[in-house]
Amino acid sequence: MRIKKNYVTLFLTLLVFYSFPKWVSGQDYSWWNTHQNWDGVTTWDNYMIFSPAYFGPNALPVPFSEKGKVQNRIFIRFYTDAHFHPGDKTQDVGGRLYVPVINGVIAVEAWGIIQEHYQMTEEEAIKRRVRNQKAGGFAVGDAYFATVFNILKNRKFPDMAFRIGLRTASGGKLDDARYTDAPGYFFDLSLGKDLDMGMKNHIRLYGMLGFYSWQTNLPNNRQDDAVLYGLGTDFHFGKNMLGVSMSGYSGYFGNRTLIIINPKKPVVFKDRPLVLRLKYTHWLGNWKLGVRYQSGLHDFQYQTVRLEISYYLSENFLKFKKKKNSHHGS
């Protein structure tokens, strides 16, 4: 009898042990079920709104411009951002690597967020339809890869460069609306022209026009297509640069009201973000220090401050490496 009692006790202990996490999980998700009027069938990710207005600041950002040129120097950059939003406070650390394959002609680059920390209010979590009531923690970001081709350079016409870029699905925390867990791509044509101001000072005027696309969860529109655009001016004086630009993309839906699974909560899609960027940089030898302020003007509520540091290799670095390899070969 004592042996049987021991088996019964062990069985009940294991039952409670394995059932308790599921019960707790059910308790947590019941909050989501109530606020999103769950139909009892559809998976939670189909309720989410794959638009820049309903995700974190790094999920569907407005791409930067190449300013009509392919640079001549390899550089590596690290940066940290502080994003301010009424319902979402986010900080991150990221990096960028730029490598000219052929100086001034073709370059490849990669960039992305290495680590992101965030904390959302419950009100914002409900608005974004996230899975967790206490949405906060850490997330790894998406990785981006791009190739830039020079088309025109140092002619009477403005410099011209073509870029094609890919966003991977490496980002995490879809359940907290941090990253979309789906790939995207973009390509654009940028133009730039230097205006000489004398005394080693000049102004660079530039513009960008292209196409930006990302996957959604909408049954009849699995992809959102957008026109990518931007204009900017950089003022170069000595070792300093002060830049101002305005960029954005205009998605297919705009401010159309859509029913995404939940008929009781139709949403305005908001896929046309517009941002204003102000940037200052200063050269210290091969190092470049920078600070940037970004303000969301439309369909993007974040205000962002960025600090960055870059290291540039010599223009002759690749040439020297090729010569060294050729000597070894002989």
Backbone bond lengths (Angstrom), bond angles and torsions (degrees), N, CA, C in turn:
res aa  C-N    CA-C-N  psi(-1)  N-CA   C-N-CA  omega(-1)  CA-C   N-CA-C  phi
1 M - - - 1.461 - - 1.537 110.90 -
2 R 1.354 112.88 -40.62 1.460 117.52 -179.53 1.529 110.97 -63.19
3 I 1.359 116.85 -38.11 1.466 121.45 178.90 1.520 110.19 -64.37
4 K 1.352 115.53 -42.59 1.467 119.65 179.72 1.524 110.68 -62.68
5 K 1.337 116.08 -40.74 1.461 120.05 179.60 1.543 110.59 -63.09
6 N 1.331 114.66 -39.10 1.468 118.81 179.17 1.528 111.49 -63.69
7 Y 1.348 116.09 -40.67 1.464 120.37 177.64 1.527 111.11 -64.55
8 V 1.331 115.74 -41.10 1.473 120.21 179.70 1.528 109.62 -63.92
9 T 1.335 115.38 -43.67 1.475 119.83 179.29 1.522 111.22 -61.92
10 L 1.352 115.93 -44.31 1.459 120.57 178.27 1.513 111.76 -62.18
11 F 1.339 116.01 -42.36 1.459 121.04 179.82 1.526 111.10 -61.97
12 L 1.328 116.95 -46.24 1.468 120.97 -179.62 1.524 111.21 -65.45
13 T 1.345 116.53 -37.59 1.465 120.21 178.55 1.529 111.25 -63.26
14 L 1.342 116.09 -46.09 1.465 120.10 178.50 1.514 111.39 -64.31
15 L 1.325 116.88 -38.02 1.470 120.83 179.81 1.518 110.90 -62.65
16 V 1.336 115.90 -44.98 1.468 120.12 179.06 1.528 110.47 -66.21
17 F 1.362 116.22 -41.23 1.463 121.47 -177.78 1.524 111.43 -60.14
18 Y 1.333 117.35 -44.67 1.469 121.17 -177.42 1.521 112.48 -81.67
19 S 1.299 117.65 -23.97 1.467 120.19 -177.91 1.510 112.27 -86.78
20 F 1.345 116.57 -28.78 1.463 119.92 -174.27 1.525 113.75 -60.54
21 P 1.370 119.77 -47.22 1.472 119.26 178.48 1.511 112.35 -60.15
22 K 1.333 117.15 -38.07 1.457 120.09 -179.57 1.520 110.71 -67.70
23 W 1.361 114.71 -37.18 1.455 118.73 179.19 1.526 111.05 -65.93
24 V 1.378 114.09 -42.38 1.468 119.01 177.60 1.513 110.47 -63.28
25 S 1.361 115.96 -42.76 1.459 121.02 179.18 1.516 110.47 -60.39
26 G 1.341 116.12 -41.48 1.457 119.98 178.80 1.508 111.43 -63.79
27 Q 1.346 116.08 -36.80 1.450 120.54 177.78 1.524 110.63 -62.58
28 D 1.358 116.29 -44.90 1.455 120.45 -179.69 1.524 111.55 -63.20
29 Y 1.313 116.69 -45.70 1.454 120.85 -175.69 1.524 112.99 -76.75
30 S 1.315 117.28 -15.77 1.468 119.19 175.99 1.528 110.12 -63.56
31 W 1.357 116.04 -29.03 1.473 120.37 174.93 1.524 109.41 -60.90
32 W 1.334 116.07 -46.55 1.471 120.50 178.94 1.529 110.31 -65.65
33 N 1.310 117.31 -43.33 1.469 121.58 -178.96 1.518 111.19 -56.40
34 T 1.331 115.66 -40.23 1.467 120.69 -177.48 1.517 111.32 -71.71
35 H 1.336 116.72 -49.55 1.471 120.30 -174.72 1.526 112.76 -71.41
36 Q 1.333 117.66 -27.88 1.465 120.15 -178.20 1.526 112.80 -103.11
37 N 1.330 115.98 8.64 1.476 120.49 178.10 1.530 111.58 50.08
38 W 1.319 115.81 54.49 1.462 121.57 -177.87 1.517 111.07 -56.99
39 D 1.332 116.17 134.34 1.466 120.68 -178.59 1.519 112.66 -84.40
40 G 1.335 116.91 -0.21 1.456 120.67 177.76 1.514 114.09 84.03
41 V 1.329 117.58 -2.55 1.466 121.45 -176.45 1.527 112.06 -127.10
42 T 1.323 116.91 -51.01 1.463 122.21 -173.15 1.535 111.48 -68.87
43 T 1.331 117.12 136.75 1.460 120.70 179.40 1.529 110.44 -69.02
44 W 1.330 115.94 151.53 1.459 122.47 -171.75 1.521 113.43 -59.62
45 D 1.357 118.03 -35.72 1.464 119.55 -175.67 1.523 112.81 -67.79
46 N 1.330 117.75 -21.04 1.463 120.28 177.57 1.524 112.71 -74.80
47 Y 1.329 116.73 -12.74 1.463 120.75 176.87 1.523 111.84 -83.74
48 M 1.331 118.19 -16.57 1.452 121.36 -173.58 1.528 112.15 -73.78
49 I 1.332 115.65 161.04 1.464 121.94 -174.73 1.526 107.90 -113.13
50 F 1.328 117.03 104.52 1.466 121.95 -173.76 1.530 110.70 -82.08
51 S 1.315 113.76 71.34 1.458 122.37 -178.07 1.523 108.19 -139.54
52 P 1.342 119.00 149.06 1.470 120.72 -178.49 1.522 113.77 -59.45
53 A 1.319 117.64 -23.92 1.465 120.90 -178.72 1.527 112.42 -75.56
54 Y 1.332 117.97 -15.93 1.461 121.30 -175.23 1.531 112.68 -119.08
55 F 1.329 116.88 14.85 1.457 121.13 177.15 1.527 109.61 -126.83
56 G 1.335 115.96 174.21 1.457 120.71 177.95 1.514 111.79 -66.24
57 P 1.333 118.02 170.31 1.469 122.40 -173.82 1.522 114.66 -66.70
58 N 1.343 117.27 -19.73 1.463 120.45 -176.60 1.519 113.71 -104.82
59 A 1.318 117.69 4.21 1.470 120.52 -176.38 1.520 111.90 -75.99
60 L 1.323 117.23 -51.10 1.468 122.58 -177.39 1.529 109.41 -133.86
61 P 1.333 117.81 59.71 1.461 120.79 -176.45 1.526 112.43 -71.55
62 V 1.322 115.20 159.43 1.460 120.65 174.94 1.527 108.27 -76.13
63 P 1.342 119.86 121.80 1.467 121.53 -179.29 1.526 112.41 -61.95
64 F 1.327 116.24 148.17 1.458 121.49 176.13 1.524 109.58 -78.56
65 S 1.325 116.80 164.61 1.464 121.70 -179.42 1.527 110.69 -94.86
66 E 1.338 116.69 146.68 1.471 122.44 174.19 1.524 111.58 -83.72
67 K 1.312 117.74 -8.04 1.465 124.29 173.59 1.533 113.80 64.46
68 G 1.328 116.04 25.67 1.460 120.71 173.22 1.514 115.47 78.70
69 K 1.337 117.88 16.74 1.474 117.23 -176.58 1.526 111.73 -146.49
70 V 1.329 113.58 158.91 1.461 122.57 170.32 1.522 106.54 -107.64
71 Q 1.300 117.33 123.89 1.461 121.19 -175.45 1.539 111.37 -76.32
72 N 1.332 115.56 160.86 1.468 121.31 -175.02 1.527 114.38 -99.01
73 R 1.323 117.45 -6.95 1.460 120.07 -173.31 1.530 111.88 -123.54
74 I 1.319 114.96 140.41 1.464 120.60 172.00 1.523 108.34 -70.54
75 F 1.317 116.24 136.42 1.464 118.04 172.80 1.521 110.41 -143.25
76 I 1.324 113.91 153.63 1.455 121.44 173.61 1.521 107.46 -124.69
77 R 1.331 115.55 137.51 1.469 120.51 -174.11 1.521 110.04 -132.00
78 F 1.313 114.95 139.76 1.460 120.92 171.70 1.525 108.10 -123.62
79 Y 1.318 115.65 144.26 1.463 119.36 -177.83 1.519 110.68 -147.48
80 T 1.309 114.30 159.99 1.455 120.94 174.79 1.525 108.79 -133.29
81 D 1.331 116.13 138.78 1.459 122.43 -177.07 1.522 110.90 -119.38
82 A 1.312 115.15 147.12 1.463 122.01 168.70 1.525 106.34 -122.41
83 H 1.327 116.39 114.11 1.457 122.23 -178.13 1.531 109.66 -103.19
84 F 1.316 116.07 129.88 1.462 121.00 -178.60 1.530 109.79 -115.41
85 H 1.333 115.02 129.50 1.458 122.93 -176.89 1.532 106.85 -148.52
86 P 1.323 118.76 143.91 1.474 119.63 -178.65 1.529 114.17 -53.18
87 G 1.333 117.13 -32.41 1.462 119.21 -177.57 1.512 114.91 -118.96
88 D 1.349 117.69 8.79 1.463 119.95 -174.85 1.528 109.57 -153.74
89 K 1.310 115.74 117.45 1.469 121.35 175.50 1.528 107.50 -107.22
90 T 1.339 115.96 121.52 1.462 120.88 -175.09 1.523 110.62 -131.05
91 Q 1.345 115.75 138.64 1.457 122.19 172.76 1.530 107.47 -129.46
92 D 1.317 116.60 146.81 1.460 118.64 -178.54 1.523 111.77 -150.23
93 V 1.324 114.49 165.47 1.463 123.28 173.54 1.525 106.89 -128.87
94 G 1.337 116.93 131.97 1.463 120.46 -178.00 1.514 111.80 -140.31
95 G 1.330 115.50 177.92 1.454 120.30 179.92 1.516 111.80 -151.64
96 R 1.339 114.59 164.17 1.465 121.38 179.01 1.529 109.12 -146.26
97 L 1.319 116.64 136.62 1.469 122.80 176.03 1.521 108.17 -122.81
98 Y 1.332 115.57 128.86 1.472 121.78 -178.56 1.525 108.66 -124.23
99 V 1.340 116.91 124.12 1.473 121.19 -176.78 1.530 110.11 -131.05
100 P 1.349 118.60 111.36 1.474 120.51 172.70 1.529 109.56 -71.27
101 V 1.309 117.28 118.23 1.464 121.52 177.16 1.522 109.19 -74.84
102 I 1.330 115.48 -43.83 1.466 122.74 171.65 1.519 105.88 -127.95
103 N 1.315 117.04 116.99 1.462 121.23 -173.74 1.529 112.84 -49.77
104 G 1.326 114.53 123.88 1.448 120.39 177.12 1.509 115.22 72.97
105 V 1.336 118.33 3.27 1.470 120.97 -176.28 1.535 112.24 -121.47
106 I 1.329 116.65 -54.18 1.464 121.57 -178.95 1.524 109.18 -136.23
107 A 1.324 116.08 137.31 1.457 120.76 176.39 1.525 109.62 -139.88
108 V 1.319 115.91 151.84 1.466 121.63 172.82 1.520 107.22 -119.48
109 E 1.319 115.81 149.99 1.456 119.59 -179.45 1.526 111.15 -148.74
110 A 1.312 114.74 157.34 1.457 121.40 178.13 1.526 107.88 -142.49
111 W 1.318 115.90 143.79 1.459 119.54 178.51 1.528 109.82 -156.62
112 G 1.315 115.67 167.96 1.455 119.45 178.80 1.517 112.40 163.61
113 I 1.333 114.93 171.87 1.455 122.07 178.82 1.527 109.28 -88.23
114 I 1.316 116.03 123.64 1.460 121.65 -179.57 1.530 110.36 -78.31
115 Q 1.315 116.34 -44.02 1.461 121.18 179.79 1.524 109.57 -152.59
116 E 1.313 115.59 139.22 1.457 121.59 -179.78 1.524 109.81 -129.22
117 H 1.324 116.34 137.97 1.463 122.02 173.91 1.528 108.41 -117.60
118 Y 1.308 116.88 138.46 1.460 119.90 -175.14 1.523 111.21 -147.73
119 Q 1.330 114.96 158.14 1.462 121.93 174.96 1.525 108.06 -150.23
120 M 1.339 116.34 120.42 1.458 121.56 -178.82 1.521 111.44 -109.01
121 T 1.325 115.96 151.17 1.455 120.13 172.10 1.528 109.04 -77.64
122 E 1.314 115.92 160.40 1.468 119.42 179.45 1.525 110.87 -64.11
123 E 1.309 117.09 -36.74 1.465 121.19 178.97 1.531 111.06 -60.90
124 E 1.334 116.56 -42.91 1.460 120.82 179.12 1.522 110.91 -68.97
125 A 1.330 115.70 -37.23 1.464 120.62 178.74 1.529 110.94 -61.68
126 I 1.316 116.53 -39.86 1.474 120.74 177.86 1.523 110.15 -66.94
127 K 1.330 116.38 -42.87 1.464 121.53 -179.40 1.532 111.22 -61.30
128 R 1.337 116.10 -40.80 1.467 120.48 -178.14 1.528 112.74 -86.09
129 R 1.344 116.68 -4.50 1.458 123.14 177.75 1.522 112.14 63.93
130 V 1.318 116.84 33.85 1.452 119.65 -179.92 1.523 110.21 -72.15
131 R 1.310 115.81 160.92 1.457 122.24 -172.57 1.526 113.04 -78.20
132 N 1.334 116.99 -30.11 1.457 121.19 -172.05 1.522 111.92 -106.47
133 Q 1.311 115.42 133.69 1.458 121.02 -179.80 1.526 111.50 -64.07
134 K 1.334 116.02 -44.34 1.455 121.11 176.65 1.525 108.12 -100.09
135 A 1.321 115.55 80.67 1.463 121.55 -175.69 1.524 109.41 -81.82
136 G 1.312 115.93 108.15 1.457 121.11 179.51 1.512 110.16 -171.98
137 G 1.324 115.83 159.60 1.460 119.14 178.95 1.507 111.66 139.57
138 F 1.334 115.67 -145.64 1.462 122.10 -176.03 1.529 110.40 -123.05
139 A 1.326 115.66 151.00 1.467 121.22 177.70 1.524 109.87 -147.30
140 V 1.325 115.78 147.31 1.464 122.48 172.38 1.523 107.46 -91.38
141 G 1.329 117.35 141.72 1.458 120.96 -174.43 1.518 114.85 -92.55
142 D 1.316 115.61 174.88 1.462 122.42 176.02 1.527 109.90 -73.19
143 A 1.334 115.72 149.66 1.459 121.63 174.03 1.529 108.88 -102.01
144 Y 1.327 116.46 138.98 1.456 123.19 179.84 1.526 109.47 -115.79
145 F 1.340 115.55 142.97 1.461 121.73 175.53 1.519 108.24 -134.32
146 A 1.326 116.45 139.39 1.464 119.84 -178.43 1.521 110.85 -147.55
147 T 1.325 114.88 154.67 1.467 122.89 172.57 1.525 107.88 -123.40
148 V 1.327 116.16 134.27 1.465 121.75 -178.08 1.528 108.73 -118.22
149 F 1.333 115.91 131.37 1.465 122.34 -179.40 1.523 109.39 -118.00
150 N 1.333 116.11 131.38 1.453 120.20 173.90 1.532 109.93 -79.93
151 I 1.309 117.61 134.55 1.470 122.33 178.74 1.527 110.81 -110.19
152 L 1.324 116.62 -47.51 1.465 121.89 176.43 1.511 109.11 -132.05
153 K 1.350 115.73 143.97 1.456 119.29 179.73 1.522 110.22 -153.66
154 N 1.321 114.38 134.18 1.475 121.40 175.31 1.525 112.71 55.94
155 R 1.309 115.61 41.90 1.472 120.58 174.96 1.526 108.45 -111.35
156 K 1.335 115.55 -178.95 1.466 119.34 175.13 1.521 110.23 -66.30
157 F 1.323 114.74 -31.08 1.459 119.20 177.99 1.532 109.15 -80.06
158 P 1.323 118.49 164.27 1.474 120.30 176.80 1.531 111.44 -62.28
159 D 1.324 116.25 151.22 1.458 121.08 172.47 1.531 108.61 -61.08
160 M 1.332 115.04 149.96 1.463 118.68 -176.98 1.528 109.92 -139.81
161 A 1.330 116.38 135.63 1.465 121.57 178.64 1.523 109.72 -137.89
162 F 1.329 115.20 145.98 1.469 121.68 177.88 1.522 108.72 -115.47
163 R 1.326 116.47 134.65 1.462 121.62 -179.43 1.527 110.12 -127.29
164 I 1.315 115.30 140.42 1.453 121.00 171.47 1.524 107.58 -127.06
165 G 1.333 116.58 128.14 1.454 120.95 -173.65 1.517 112.75 -130.03
166 L 1.309 115.26 153.85 1.460 122.80 -179.80 1.517 109.40 -128.76
167 R 1.326 115.80 133.56 1.465 120.93 172.02 1.521 108.59 -105.38
168 T 1.321 117.06 124.65 1.455 120.60 -179.62 1.532 110.21 -82.11
169 A 1.318 115.10 174.35 1.467 120.74 178.60 1.521 110.87 -103.43
170 S 1.339 116.41 36.35 1.460 120.66 -175.77 1.521 113.61 -79.37
171 G 1.332 117.64 -16.35 1.459 121.32 -178.09 1.519 112.68 -67.16
172 G 1.324 115.37 149.93 1.463 120.56 -178.25 1.518 113.05 -110.33
173 K 1.314 114.46 -173.06 1.470 123.85 174.72 1.532 113.87 59.52
174 L 1.311 115.66 47.84 1.468 119.07 171.48 1.519 110.54 -60.40
175 D 1.335 116.91 -35.14 1.469 120.31 -177.50 1.524 112.63 -65.25
176 D 1.352 117.37 -17.50 1.460 121.65 174.32 1.531 112.14 -108.86
177 A 1.337 116.13 15.10 1.477 122.31 177.32 1.530 111.92 57.56
178 R 1.349 115.63 41.93 1.463 118.65 176.92 1.522 110.96 -92.90
179 Y 1.332 116.95 -45.01 1.464 122.22 178.89 1.526 108.16 -139.81
180 T 1.334 116.34 155.61 1.468 120.66 -170.04 1.523 114.31 -82.95
181 D 1.342 118.12 -9.72 1.464 121.81 -178.27 1.536 111.04 56.21
182 A 1.315 116.16 36.16 1.468 122.14 -179.60 1.529 108.13 -152.97
183 P 1.327 117.85 148.51 1.468 120.51 -178.16 1.529 112.66 -77.47
184 G 1.310 115.03 167.63 1.457 122.35 174.99 1.522 108.48 -152.39
185 Y 1.309 117.01 171.05 1.463 120.07 178.15 1.519 109.92 -152.65
186 F 1.321 115.44 162.48 1.465 120.90 178.09 1.522 109.20 -154.95
187 F 1.305 115.93 154.83 1.462 121.06 170.41 1.518 107.89 -145.65
188 D 1.315 115.91 148.94 1.467 119.22 -175.87 1.519 110.96 -154.39
189 L 1.301 114.74 159.41 1.465 124.46 175.04 1.520 106.29 -114.47
190 S 1.332 116.57 124.40 1.463 119.75 178.55 1.524 109.87 -118.64
191 L 1.317 115.76 145.74 1.460 122.85 178.32 1.516 109.52 -123.84
192 G 1.336 116.70 146.52 1.454 120.44 178.66 1.511 111.70 -149.86
193 K 1.321 115.95 148.22 1.466 120.90 -178.67 1.522 109.55 -142.77
194 D 1.346 115.96 129.90 1.457 120.81 176.98 1.518 110.42 -90.84
195 L 1.316 115.88 136.12 1.462 122.59 174.66 1.528 107.68 -114.16
196 D 1.316 116.65 115.39 1.458 121.31 -176.20 1.528 110.18 -73.26
197 M 1.355 115.39 128.63 1.457 120.72 179.96 1.532 111.43 -110.04
198 G 1.368 116.71 4.76 1.458 120.02 -179.26 1.523 112.19 78.88
199 M 1.318 116.73 164.11 1.468 122.21 178.14 1.526 112.02 56.84
200 K 1.351 116.11 37.84 1.463 122.78 -179.17 1.533 113.50 60.91
201 N 1.308 115.86 22.07 1.461 120.83 177.10 1.525 109.54 -109.14
202 H 1.321 117.22 145.86 1.456 119.67 176.62 1.532 110.36 -155.92
203 I 1.308 114.72 164.34 1.467 122.21 177.17 1.523 107.76 -116.78
204 R 1.313 116.77 134.97 1.471 121.05 175.86 1.519 107.97 -111.53
205 L 1.340 114.77 118.71 1.461 121.59 174.29 1.523 108.08 -98.69
206 Y 1.320 118.46 137.26 1.461 119.74 -178.84 1.531 111.82 -149.53
207 G 1.313 113.87 158.08 1.458 121.12 177.82 1.518 110.12 -145.89
208 M 1.323 115.44 164.11 1.467 121.01 -176.46 1.519 109.07 -145.70
209 L 1.343 115.55 140.04 1.456 121.25 175.38 1.524 107.91 -145.87
210 G 1.336 116.12 130.88 1.461 118.15 -177.10 1.519 113.09 -166.49
211 F 1.317 114.64 -157.46 1.470 123.51 -174.59 1.520 108.77 -132.92
212 Y 1.343 116.64 136.97 1.458 122.04 -178.23 1.528 108.01 -134.09
213 S 1.331 116.54 134.16 1.465 119.74 -175.69 1.518 110.88 -142.63
214 W 1.330 116.18 143.34 1.463 120.93 176.21 1.530 109.66 -146.74
215 Q 1.322 115.40 157.84 1.454 121.00 -178.92 1.523 110.78 -80.12
216 T 1.337 115.06 147.88 1.463 121.38 176.97 1.528 108.75 -124.97
217 N 1.320 115.71 -177.90 1.463 121.12 176.54 1.524 112.54 -110.01
218 L 1.344 116.98 14.52 1.458 120.69 -177.97 1.527 110.23 -79.08
219 P 1.322 118.64 130.02 1.476 121.87 -175.69 1.525 113.93 -56.45
220 N 1.342 117.07 -39.51 1.466 121.05 -176.09 1.528 113.32 -98.88
221 N 1.319 116.78 -3.48 1.474 121.12 179.53 1.522 108.48 -144.01
222 R 1.313 116.20 80.83 1.460 120.76 -177.37 1.520 112.97 -74.12
223 Q 1.329 117.11 -5.35 1.456 121.44 -179.67 1.510 109.44 -141.45
224 D 1.317 116.73 134.87 1.461 121.80 175.54 1.523 107.82 -103.77
225 D 1.321 116.82 122.76 1.462 122.65 -178.94 1.523 110.00 -105.36
226 A 1.324 116.31 138.01 1.456 120.45 -175.86 1.523 111.04 -137.59
227 V 1.318 115.53 151.90 1.461 122.48 171.25 1.523 107.57 -89.06
228 L 1.321 116.34 125.13 1.458 123.05 -179.00 1.533 109.18 -98.33
229 Y 1.329 117.35 136.78 1.465 119.69 -176.37 1.528 110.71 -152.01
230 G 1.328 115.25 163.64 1.456 119.78 176.95 1.512 112.67 -178.63
231 L 1.324 116.33 152.56 1.467 123.98 175.97 1.520 107.93 -138.38
232 G 1.353 116.27 145.99 1.449 117.76 179.24 1.517 113.02 -162.54
233 T 1.330 114.54 166.94 1.455 122.09 178.00 1.528 108.98 -140.46
234 D 1.330 115.98 132.19 1.466 121.90 175.07 1.523 109.02 -114.06
235 F 1.329 116.73 129.10 1.457 122.63 177.27 1.533 107.78 -103.98
236 H 1.346 116.44 112.53 1.459 121.70 -179.17 1.529 109.23 -102.16
237 F 1.328 116.45 122.01 1.460 120.17 177.13 1.524 108.21 -138.59
238 G 1.348 114.08 108.61 1.452 119.79 -176.61 1.522 111.04 64.16
239 K 1.317 116.63 -127.15 1.459 121.96 -179.78 1.528 112.46 -91.58
240 N 1.307 115.94 10.33 1.465 120.44 -175.63 1.523 111.55 -114.91
241 M 1.321 115.43 154.62 1.463 121.09 175.05 1.529 108.46 -142.30
242 L 1.315 114.60 133.13 1.456 121.40 174.93 1.525 107.66 -122.29
243 G 1.334 116.36 120.32 1.462 120.21 -175.43 1.515 112.58 -123.80
244 V 1.306 115.06 149.23 1.464 121.70 174.74 1.522 107.90 -137.42
245 S 1.305 116.74 136.54 1.464 120.18 -179.98 1.520 110.27 -149.88
246 M 1.326 114.42 159.65 1.450 121.91 175.31 1.523 107.00 -134.02
247 S 1.324 116.06 123.07 1.462 120.83 -175.57 1.522 110.08 -138.83
248 G 1.325 114.38 159.93 1.458 118.52 178.16 1.514 110.88 -176.18
249 Y 1.306 115.56 -177.80 1.458 121.20 170.43 1.521 109.14 -143.50
250 S 1.309 114.69 149.36 1.462 121.20 -175.00 1.522 109.24 -114.44
251 G 1.338 116.47 104.50 1.452 122.14 -177.29 1.515 113.52 -75.59
252 Y 1.309 115.15 173.87 1.463 122.41 -174.49 1.525 112.83 -68.75
253 F 1.336 117.70 -36.08 1.462 120.35 -170.69 1.524 114.36 -90.22
254 G 1.338 117.50 -32.65 1.453 119.91 -179.55 1.519 111.48 61.52
255 N 1.330 116.49 -130.57 1.461 121.87 -178.65 1.523 112.86 -98.24
256 R 1.329 115.31 23.94 1.466 118.21 176.74 1.520 110.20 -67.27
257 T 1.330 116.25 143.03 1.457 121.83 177.54 1.522 109.14 -89.25
258 L 1.327 115.53 124.87 1.457 121.48 -177.35 1.522 110.58 -120.44
259 I 1.315 115.20 151.02 1.459 120.57 171.15 1.523 106.90 -101.50
260 I 1.333 115.41 111.03 1.459 120.63 178.74 1.526 107.76 -105.73
261 I 1.315 116.17 92.53 1.464 126.13 -178.78 1.523 112.80 68.01
262 N 1.333 116.74 -53.68 1.462 121.80 -172.75 1.530 111.65 -89.03
263 P 1.346 118.78 103.77 1.477 120.78 -178.27 1.523 113.56 -68.82
264 K 1.334 116.69 -18.31 1.462 120.23 -179.35 1.526 111.92 -81.34
265 K 1.330 116.45 -14.23 1.462 120.28 -178.54 1.530 111.59 -132.70
266 P 1.339 117.89 71.83 1.473 119.65 175.04 1.531 109.48 -64.62
267 V 1.337 116.80 150.27 1.464 120.46 -176.16 1.521 111.11 -126.89
268 V 1.323 115.30 146.91 1.462 121.82 169.93 1.523 105.95 -83.41
269 F 1.337 118.53 121.97 1.457 121.26 -166.10 1.533 113.73 -68.41
270 K 1.316 118.54 -43.54 1.475 122.59 174.42 1.531 113.75 59.10
271 D 1.318 117.34 66.73 1.471 121.04 179.50 1.520 112.52 -114.69
272 R 1.341 116.51 35.28 1.465 120.38 179.85 1.522 111.49 -129.44
273 P 1.327 116.98 67.34 1.469 120.02 -177.73 1.531 112.60 -71.71
274 L 1.318 114.84 145.56 1.463 122.64 176.31 1.521 107.30 -135.73
275 V 1.339 117.04 129.23 1.463 120.29 -178.15 1.528 110.86 -128.74
276 L 1.310 114.92 147.44 1.463 123.27 173.40 1.522 107.30 -106.71
277 R 1.346 117.04 131.64 1.462 121.29 -179.32 1.519 111.08 -124.64
278 L 1.317 115.56 132.04 1.461 122.93 174.82 1.527 107.17 -120.45
279 K 1.328 117.18 132.35 1.462 119.40 -175.54 1.521 111.21 -140.95
280 Y 1.338 114.46 141.11 1.462 120.90 175.21 1.529 107.97 -128.63
281 T 1.350 116.54 133.69 1.464 120.71 177.17 1.526 109.65 -132.00
282 H 1.334 114.92 155.07 1.472 121.36 178.94 1.521 109.11 -141.72
283 W 1.342 116.46 132.62 1.460 122.24 179.87 1.526 110.81 -87.14
284 L 1.344 115.48 136.05 1.456 122.92 171.07 1.527 107.14 -130.37
285 G 1.317 116.84 86.33 1.461 120.52 -173.90 1.520 109.86 66.73
286 N 1.344 116.04 -124.48 1.469 120.53 177.53 1.527 112.71 -86.66
287 W 1.311 116.43 -1.11 1.462 121.32 179.41 1.523 110.17 -96.91
288 K 1.310 115.28 145.77 1.464 120.00 174.82 1.525 108.95 -130.34
289 L 1.306 116.44 125.13 1.459 122.67 178.80 1.525 108.70 -103.07
290 G 1.322 117.02 143.46 1.455 119.67 -177.66 1.510 113.31 -147.40
291 V 1.309 115.05 154.09 1.459 122.51 172.55 1.523 107.31 -135.60
292 R 1.328 116.56 138.59 1.464 120.52 -177.75 1.516 110.26 -135.74
293 Y 1.318 114.43 140.91 1.469 120.68 173.06 1.525 108.25 -117.61
294 Q 1.321 116.27 131.75 1.458 121.11 178.15 1.519 109.24 -124.71
295 S 1.323 115.83 132.46 1.459 121.44 179.70 1.522 109.68 -121.38
296 G 1.320 116.39 124.89 1.458 120.72 175.92 1.521 110.25 -77.30
297 L 1.325 116.70 121.43 1.465 121.46 -177.05 1.529 112.85 -99.01
298 H 1.334 115.95 -26.19 1.463 119.38 -176.72 1.527 109.93 -155.25
299 D 1.317 117.10 132.63 1.474 123.79 178.53 1.530 113.07 54.35
300 F 1.323 116.36 25.25 1.461 121.31 179.02 1.528 106.31 -160.05
301 Q 1.332 117.10 101.95 1.464 121.13 -169.31 1.521 114.88 -86.30
302 Y 1.299 118.58 -2.35 1.464 120.92 -174.05 1.528 113.03 -78.12
303 Q 1.329 114.52 143.53 1.455 123.09 166.96 1.530 105.82 -112.27
304 T 1.338 117.59 129.53 1.455 120.51 -170.40 1.525 111.91 -129.51
305 V 1.330 115.27 136.70 1.465 121.86 172.69 1.522 107.53 -116.96
306 R 1.327 116.46 129.75 1.471 121.55 -178.52 1.521 110.62 -123.71
307 L 1.327 115.64 138.12 1.460 123.15 169.78 1.519 107.43 -115.26
308 E 1.334 117.17 136.17 1.457 119.56 -176.68 1.522 111.28 -142.44
309 I 1.331 114.05 153.75 1.458 121.25 175.91 1.525 107.95 -137.16
310 S 1.330 116.70 133.60 1.471 122.01 -176.83 1.524 109.72 -127.89
311 Y 1.327 115.25 146.48 1.467 120.26 173.31 1.523 108.38 -121.59
312 Y 1.345 116.49 127.77 1.459 123.04 -177.29 1.525 110.19 -109.36
313 L 1.323 115.22 128.92 1.458 119.73 173.97 1.530 109.56 -80.38
314 S 1.312 116.82 160.44 1.467 121.98 -179.75 1.526 110.85 -62.29
315 E 1.320 116.75 149.70 1.469 121.24 176.20 1.518 111.29 -60.51
316 N 1.313 116.95 -27.06 1.471 121.28 -178.16 1.530 112.91 -87.43
317 F 1.323 117.33 1.59 1.462 120.16 -175.93 1.520 111.81 -59.36
318 L 1.352 116.88 -49.47 1.463 120.33 -179.16 1.524 111.20 -67.02
319 K 1.337 117.70 -38.93 1.459 121.20 179.00 1.520 110.63 -63.19
320 F 1.337 115.65 -42.46 1.464 120.54 179.80 1.525 110.73 -64.13
321 K 1.315 115.64 -39.34 1.465 119.83 -179.14 1.529 110.45 -66.64
322 K 1.337 115.97 -40.11 1.468 119.37 178.98 1.529 111.05 -65.02
323 K 1.341 116.99 -42.12 1.469 121.05 178.94 1.523 110.36 -62.39
324 K 1.320 115.82 -41.58 1.462 120.99 -178.76 1.531 110.73 -63.51
325 N 1.330 115.88 -42.47 1.462 120.94 178.97 1.530 110.89 -65.27
326 S 1.353 116.54 -38.95 1.455 120.38 -178.63 1.537 111.01 -66.98
327 H 1.353 117.08 -35.48 1.447 120.93 177.37 1.518 110.96 -66.71
328 H 1.342 116.61 -39.43 1.461 120.65 177.23 1.518 111.30 -63.79
329 G 1.345 115.06 -35.89 1.461 120.13 -179.03 1.509 112.08 -68.73
330 S 1.338 116.09 -34.12 1.460 119.10 -180.00 1.529 111.57 -79.73
